[in-house]
Amino acid sequence: MSGSQFKGKYAGLVIRRGSKRSIIAVGHKILRIIYAMLKNNQHYKDPQIDYEKLVVDKNASRWIRALLEYGYITPLTA
């Protein structure tokens, strides 16, 4: 995983503004996102993270095991 949007924001600002101001700017961005989440009654989704890939990576072995168990696929024999 490459990191969140906050890590990218901090890395971009720290060169120009310094560490302390960058932390304040990232905190301000977090507050704006929290406000929008509460206002719109939505969950947070980082735009840089592929949530579908995370779910597939987590559950793929279980799905394959179930397909094998119920006979939808057959195991490969070498």
PADREN-345091 format. One record per residue (C-alpha): x, y, z; residue in one letter; residue number from 1. Coordinates in Angstrom, 1 decimal. Each point is the difference from the previous one (the first is absolute). Example, Ala and Ser with C-alpha at 12.3 -4.5 7.8 and 13.67 -1.06 7.14 Angstrom:
// residues 2
<c1->12.3&c2->-4.5&c3->7.8&code->A&pos->1>
<c1->1.4&c2->3.4&c3->-0.7&code->S&pos->2>
// end
This chain:
// residues 78
<c1->0.0&c2->0.0&c3->0.0&code->M&pos->1>
<c1->1.4&c2->3.4&c3->-0.9&code->S&pos->2>
<c1->-1.4&c2->1.9&c3->2.9&code->G&pos->3>
<c1->-2.9&c2->2.3&c3->0.7&code->S&pos->4>
<c1->-0.8&c2->3.4&c3->-1.5&code->Q&pos->5>
<c1->1.2&c2->1.6&c3->3.3&code->F&pos->6>
<c1->3.5&c2->-1.5&c3->-0.4&code->K&pos->7>
<c1->0.2&c2->1.5&c3->-3.5&code->G&pos->8>
<c1->-1.3&c2->3.4&c3->1.2&code->K&pos->9>
<c1->2.6&c2->0.1&c3->2.8&code->Y&pos->10>
<c1->2.8&c2->-1.1&c3->-2.2&code->A&pos->11>
<c1->-0.9&c2->2.8&c3->-2.5&code->G&pos->12>
<c1->-0.2&c2->2.7&c3->2.5&code->L&pos->13>
<c1->2.9&c2->-0.8&c3->2.4&code->V&pos->14>
<c1->2.6&c2->1.0&c3->-2.7&code->I&pos->15>
<c1->-1.6&c2->3.5&c3->-0.5&code->R&pos->16>
<c1->-1.5&c2->0.8&c3->3.4&code->R&pos->17>
<c1->1.8&c2->-2.0&c3->2.6&code->G&pos->18>
<c1->-1.1&c2->-2.8&c3->2.3&code->S&pos->19>
<c1->-2.2&c2->1.9&c3->2.5&code->K&pos->20>
<c1->-2.0&c2->1.9&c3->-2.6&code->R&pos->21>
<c1->-0.4&c2->-3.2&c3->-2.0&code->S&pos->22>
<c1->-1.4&c2->-1.8&c3->3.0&code->I&pos->23>
<c1->-2.5&c2->2.8&c3->0.5&code->I&pos->24>
<c1->-1.0&c2->-0.1&c3->-3.7&code->A&pos->25>
<c1->-0.6&c2->-3.7&c3->0.1&code->V&pos->26>
<c1->-2.0&c2->0.3&c3->3.2&code->G&pos->27>
<c1->-2.1&c2->2.7&c3->-1.7&code->H&pos->28>
<c1->-0.6&c2->-2.4&c3->-2.9&code->K&pos->29>
<c1->-1.0&c2->-2.8&c3->2.4&code->I&pos->30>
<c1->-2.5&c2->2.4&c3->1.7&code->L&pos->31>
<c1->-1.5&c2->1.0&c3->-3.3&code->R&pos->32>
<c1->-0.5&c2->-3.7&c3->-1.0&code->I&pos->33>
<c1->-1.5&c2->-0.8&c3->3.4&code->I&pos->34>
<c1->-2.5&c2->2.9&c3->-0.4&code->Y&pos->35>
<c1->-1.0&c2->-1.2&c3->-3.5&code->A&pos->36>
<c1->-0.4&c2->-3.6&c3->1.3&code->M&pos->37>
<c1->-2.2&c2->1.1&c3->2.9&code->L&pos->38>
<c1->-2.0&c2->2.4&c3->-2.2&code->K&pos->39>
<c1->-0.6&c2->-2.5&c3->-2.8&code->N&pos->40>
<c1->-0.3&c2->-3.1&c3->2.4&code->N&pos->41>
<c1->2.6&c2->-1.9&c3->-2.0&code->Q&pos->42>
<c1->3.0&c2->-2.3&c3->0.8&code->H&pos->43>
<c1->3.5&c2->1.1&c3->-0.7&code->Y&pos->44>
<c1->1.6&c2->-1.4&c3->-3.2&code->K&pos->45>
<c1->3.5&c2->0.9&c3->-0.9&code->D&pos->46>
<c1->0.2&c2->0.7&c3->-3.7&code->P&pos->47>
<c1->3.5&c2->-1.6&c3->-0.3&code->Q&pos->48>
<c1->-1.0&c2->-3.4&c3->1.5&code->I&pos->49>
<c1->-1.6&c2->-2.7&c3->-2.1&code->D&pos->50>
<c1->-2.5&c2->-1.5&c3->2.4&code->Y&pos->51>
<c1->-1.2&c2->-2.6&c3->-2.4&code->E&pos->52>
<c1->3.5&c2->-1.4&c3->-0.3&code->K&pos->53>
<c1->0.4&c2->-0.1&c3->3.8&code->L&pos->54>
<c1->-3.2&c2->-2.1&c3->0.3&code->V&pos->55>
<c1->1.0&c2->-2.4&c3->-2.8&code->V&pos->56>
<c1->3.5&c2->-0.5&c3->1.5&code->D&pos->57>
<c1->-1.5&c2->-0.7&c3->3.4&code->K&pos->58>
<c1->-2.7&c2->-2.4&c3->-1.2&code->N&pos->59>
<c1->1.4&c2->-1.7&c3->-3.1&code->A&pos->60>
<c1->1.3&c2->-3.1&c3->1.7&code->S&pos->61>
<c1->-3.3&c2->-0.5&c3->1.8&code->R&pos->62>
<c1->-1.9&c2->0.4&c3->-3.3&code->W&pos->63>
<c1->2.2&c2->-2.5&c3->-1.8&code->I&pos->64>
<c1->-0.2&c2->-2.5&c3->2.8&code->R&pos->65>
<c1->-3.9&c2->0.2&c3->-0.1&code->A&pos->66>
<c1->0.0&c2->-0.5&c3->-3.8&code->L&pos->67>
<c1->2.2&c2->-3.0&c3->0.4&code->L&pos->68>
<c1->-2.2&c2->-1.4&c3->2.8&code->E&pos->69>
<c1->-3.2&c2->0.3&c3->-2.0&code->Y&pos->70>
<c1->1.5&c2->-1.4&c3->-3.2&code->G&pos->71>
<c1->-0.2&c2->3.1&c3->-2.2&code->Y&pos->72>
<c1->3.7&c2->-0.2&c3->-0.7&code->I&pos->73>
<c1->2.4&c2->-2.9&c3->0.1&code->T&pos->74>
<c1->3.5&c2->0.1&c3->1.5&code->P&pos->75>
<c1->2.9&c2->0.1&c3->-2.5&code->L&pos->76>
<c1->2.2&c2->-3.1&c3->0.3&code->T&pos->77>
<c1->3.6&c2->0.2&c3->-1.3&code->A&pos->78>
// end
